[in-house]
Amino acid sequence: MRLRVGAPTDDDIDLLNLTWGAGGDDAWPDHQRLRSKNCEVDGVNDQRLSQLAGEPVSFKRVDAINVEHANRQATVYTKLQQLARGVIQE
């Protein structure tokens, strides 16, 4: 509970650190890790992607709206554009 409210004790931190074990990231290559900064996430992702065999592949996506009424189609399309703005880069 103390962690949740931002008041961990030194003992709490020590206990959490004991659960990780020796070796850090290299000891647990297939486990998910929580990162607090995008730069750390990007570094891990780039490192893991560089280990994959073959050339990079890009996929084209197609959005489909399964709404028959024209006014509802326009509303859904607008909402999809708002959600995708800033997320999808062409």
C-alpha positions as CSV (number, residue, x, y, z in Angstrom):
1,M,0.0,0.0,0.0
2,R,2.8,2.4,0.8
3,L,4.1,2.1,-2.8
4,R,0.7,3.0,-4.2
5,V,0.6,6.2,-2.2
6,G,4.2,7.2,-2.9
7,A,5.6,6.5,0.5
8,P,7.7,3.3,0.3
9,T,10.2,2.6,3.1
10,D,13.8,1.5,2.5
11,D,12.7,-2.0,3.5
12,D,10.0,-2.0,0.8
13,I,12.6,-0.9,-1.8
14,D,15.1,-3.5,-0.6
15,L,12.4,-6.2,-0.9
16,L,11.5,-5.2,-4.4
17,N,15.2,-5.2,-5.4
18,L,15.6,-8.7,-4.0
19,T,12.9,-10.0,-6.3
20,W,14.9,-9.0,-9.4
21,G,17.9,-11.1,-8.7
22,A,21.4,-10.8,-10.0
23,G,22.3,-10.0,-13.6
24,G,19.7,-7.3,-14.3
25,D,18.1,-7.3,-17.7
26,D,20.6,-9.8,-19.2
27,A,19.5,-12.5,-16.7
28,W,15.8,-12.3,-17.7
29,P,15.8,-11.6,-21.5
30,D,12.3,-12.9,-22.1
31,H,10.5,-11.2,-19.3
32,Q,8.5,-8.0,-19.5
33,R,10.0,-5.0,-17.7
34,L,8.3,-1.8,-16.5
35,R,10.2,1.2,-17.7
36,S,9.5,4.7,-16.5
37,K,11.0,6.7,-19.4
38,N,10.3,6.4,-23.1
39,C,14.1,6.7,-23.8
40,E,14.7,3.5,-21.8
41,V,11.9,1.7,-23.6
42,D,13.2,2.8,-27.0
43,G,16.7,1.6,-26.1
44,V,15.4,-1.8,-25.1
45,N,13.1,-2.1,-28.2
46,D,15.9,-1.0,-30.6
47,Q,18.3,-3.5,-29.0
48,R,15.8,-6.4,-29.2
49,L,14.7,-5.5,-32.8
50,S,18.4,-5.5,-33.9
51,Q,18.6,-9.1,-32.8
52,L,15.8,-10.3,-35.1
53,A,16.9,-12.0,-38.3
54,G,16.0,-10.7,-41.7
55,E,15.0,-7.3,-43.1
56,P,12.4,-5.0,-41.5
57,V,8.9,-5.4,-43.0
58,S,6.2,-2.7,-43.1
59,F,2.5,-3.4,-43.1
60,K,-0.3,-1.2,-44.5
61,R,-3.4,-1.0,-42.4
62,V,-6.9,-0.4,-43.5
63,D,-9.6,1.0,-41.3
64,A,-13.1,-0.4,-41.8
65,I,-16.2,1.1,-40.4
66,N,-19.1,-1.3,-40.2
67,V,-21.8,1.3,-39.8
68,E,-24.5,1.6,-42.5
69,H,-26.1,4.9,-41.6
70,A,-24.3,7.8,-43.4
71,N,-24.4,10.2,-40.4
72,R,-23.1,7.6,-38.0
73,Q,-20.3,6.7,-40.5
74,A,-19.1,10.3,-40.5
75,T,-19.2,10.5,-36.7
76,V,-17.2,7.2,-36.3
77,Y,-14.7,8.3,-39.0
78,T,-14.1,11.6,-37.2
79,K,-13.5,9.7,-33.9
80,L,-11.1,7.3,-35.6
81,Q,-9.2,10.2,-37.0
82,Q,-9.0,11.8,-33.6
83,L,-7.7,8.6,-32.0
84,A,-5.1,8.1,-34.7
85,R,-3.8,11.6,-34.8
86,G,-0.3,11.6,-33.5
87,V,-0.2,7.9,-33.1
88,I,0.1,6.8,-36.7
89,Q,2.9,8.2,-38.7
90,E,2.9,7.9,-42.5
